[in-house]
Amino acid sequence: MIIARHFTPLSPWRGVGGEAGYLKLLMKEKNIIFGARMMSMLFTPFYLPIVGLIALFTFSYMSQLPWDYKLEVLLLVYIATIFIPTILIHLYRRYQGWTLIELGHKERRMVPYVISILCYFGCYYLMSVLQIPRFMARILVAALVVQVVCALINVWWKISTHTAAIGGVAGGLMAFAFLFMFNPVWWLCLVFIVGGLVGTSRMILRQHSLWQVVAGFLVGMVCAFVVI
């Protein structure tokens, strides 16, 4: 267990508070790790296209589109970019007999990258066939570019795709602000706060260093802003 790396067994006479103090500290550590895991699960890298579409439907002229059409697009993107890759990566992990922590090792991340890239490309192809407006398709292209760049970097260096996705949301918001002339400051503040929490959770879980977290955010932000 991760906790075992941080603590060594204490006798009731060692440390401040003895055994009671040790147990209290141990529970606090477990709660912090549990919170970090929940944060990582809630803000997975796959949510970038969905969040981008919701922002597009909120801040652009596409807010006038019928609700049933917007829900159909969101459902298509959810199935293709979240549900299917999540299931496939879970099955791959179970087949290999790895835990989530073990799957996070740099040399084991390439297959999940390939799965997500193929799913994103398939979603973009379906959107093109269905003639869905280009601004919606650009969000998929931005997410696809972020995944490809992160996969290429992962060959040499482990980069955080969690913060890359949050950075992509920030870059998309800035791009939409220029295109549709709205003030994104408060939304960007929220994104930066979430990005900080997600990055901190990845470091608590010892999945990434500070530089890997920051680099992921910058890669996502730049790629999304340029593509959109």
N, C-alpha and C positions, 0 to 999 in steps of 0.2 A: 504493500500500500504506500501511497505517496506520503502519508503522515509519518511513516516510519523513517523517512529520510530527514525529517525535521527534528525529531525528538529521540532521545535515548531514554530507556526506562529509568525512572526515579524511585528511590526508596522513600518511605514516608518521612524520612529525616533529612532529605536533601532538598535544597531550593526553598524559596519563600512559600510558606503555606503548606509545605510537605506534599503528601499524596493528594490532598484535596485541591491544592493549587495546581498540581500537575494535571489532574483530571479536568479541572475547569479550563485550563489552557488547551488541553487536547480537544475538548468539545468546541471551543472557539475556533480552533484550526479546522476541525471537520466542517463546521458551519460555513466558514469562509470558502473552503474548497467546494462544498455543495453549491453555494451561491455562484461561484465561478463556473461550475459545470452547467448550471441552469442558464446563465447568461450566454454561454457558448452555444447551447442548444437552441435558445430562443432566437438568437441573431446569427443563423447559419449563413454561409456565403451564398446560398441559393436564393435568398430573398431579394436580391438587387433588382431583378426585372419586375417583380410584383410591386415593390415600393416605387420604382421609377414610373410604372404605369399609373399607379394611384396618384402620384404627383402630377403626371401629365393630365389626368382626368380632372384634377382639382384646379390647376393653375392656368390651363390653356383653354382655347375655344372648344376643345374636345369635351369640356364639361357639359356642353349642350347635347352631346350624343345620347340616344336612348339608354336607359339603365340596363335593359335586357342585353343590348349589344355590348356594353362595357363589361357586364358580368360574364358574358360568353368569352370575351377576350381574356379576362382575368382567369377564368377557369381553364382555358387552353394553356395559358402561360404557367399557371400553377401546376397542372398535370405534367407538362413537358419539362419544366425547369426545377421543380421542387419534389413532387411526388415520385416520379419515375427515377430520377438519379438517386434520391434518398433510399428508395427500396433496393435498387441495384447495388449501391455501395454497401448497404447493410448486408445483403446476401453475400457479397464478395468478402466482407469482413468475417462473417460467420463461417464461410467456406474455408477461409484461411485460419480460423481459430484465434483471431486477434481481438484484443480489447480496443476501445476507442483510442486509448493512449498509444498503444502499439501501432495502430493504423496511422498515427500522426508522425511516425518516423519518416524522414526525408525520402529514403529509398523506397518506401511503401506508398507514397502519395501519388505516383504517376498514374496508376490505374484509375483511382477516383477522379483525377484530372481528366483523363481521356473520356470516362463515362459522362462527366458533366459537360465537356466540350461537345461531344456527339449529341447529347440531349438538347443543348442550346442551339446547335446548328439545325437539328431536326425541327425545333420550334420555329426558328427563323424561316426555314423552308416552307412550313405549313402557313405561316403568316403571309409569305409572298404568294403562295398559291391561292389563298383566300383573299388576296388583295387588301389586306389590312393596311391602313394609312402608314406612310413611311416614318412618321415621328415615333409611332409605336415600335416599328421594326428596328429603328435606330437604338432603342433601349436594349433590345436583344443583342444587337451587334456590339454595343458597348460592353455588356456583360460577357459576351463571347471573347472580346479582345482582352478583357481583364483576366479571364480564365487562361487564355493562351499565353499571355505575358507571364503570369504567375507560374504556369507549368514550365515555361522555358527557364525562368529564374531558378525554379526548384531543382533543375538538373545540377546546379552548382551550389545553391544556397537556399535554405528553407525560409520561405517568406509566408507571412500570415494572410491567408485568403479571407479570413473573417474580417480583418480590418480593411482588406482590399475592397470587400463588398460595401462596407460602411463608407469608405473613401469614394467609391463609385456613386453612392447616393449623394454625397456632398458635391461631387463634380457634376452630376446630373442636375441637381438643384441650381447650381451656378449657371449651367448652360441654359436651362429653362428660364432663369431670371433674365438673361440677356435676350433670349428669343421672344419672350412674352411680356417683358417689362413689368416685373413685380419685384417687391422687396423680399429677399429670402433670408434676412438676417436672423430672425427668431427661429426659423426652421433649421438654419445652419447651426445655430447655437445648440439646438436639440440634437442634431446629428453629431456634433463634436463631443457632446456629453456622452451619448451612447457609444461613440467610437472609443472614448477614453475608458468607459466601463468594460467594453468588449476586449480592448487591448490589455487592460489590467487583468481580466479573467484569464486570458491566454497565457500571460506571464505567471500568474499564480499557479496554473496547471502545469507550468514548466514546458509548455509547447513551443514557446517562442521567446526570444530575447527582446529587449526594448527596441533595438534597431530593426529587427524583423517586423515588429508590429508597426513601427513608424513607416518603414519602407512599403509595407503592404497598403497602408492608408494612402500614401502619396501616389503609388502606382494606380490604385483604383480611381483616385480623384482626377489625375491627369488623363488617363485613358477615357473615362466617361465624358469629361469636359470636351476633349478633342473630338471624339466620335460623334457625340450628340450635337 
